[in-house]
Amino acid sequence: MALHLSLDLHGATLGDLEALVAAARSAGAESSSAIDVDTHE
């Protein structure tokens, strides 16, 4: 199952990143889950 979340890192806070991780975990992602970072602008 694919899970797609996004966060604009320009101006993001640590709280924003923590919320993203919390959302991924609540959707079933585990600590060992691989991530893919899309760097297109």
N, C-alpha and C positions, 0 to 999 in steps of 0.2 A: 504494500500500500504506500503510495506516495503522499507526502505531506508538503505543501507549499506555503511557506511563510515568508514575509519580506520585512526588511527594516532598512530605512535610509540611514546609513552610518554617518552621513554628514550632519553634525549637530546632535547626534543621538547621545543619550546619557547612559550611564551604567544601569539605571533603573529601566530604561527602554530595552536594553539587552537582556536584563534579568526577566522582564515580562515576556520577551520572545522565547527564551529558554523554558519558562514556566508553561507557556502555551504549547510548545513542542512536547514537553513531558506529559501534560494533561491529555494530549492527543495520542499518547502511547509511545513516544520516542524514548529510547533508552540511552544511557550514558555512552554506549558503544556505537550508537547510530552515526552513520557517515553523513557529512554535510557537503553541500556544493555551493560555493560562493560565486555568484554572477557579478562580474565587475563592469558590465556595460553601463554607459552613462546615457 
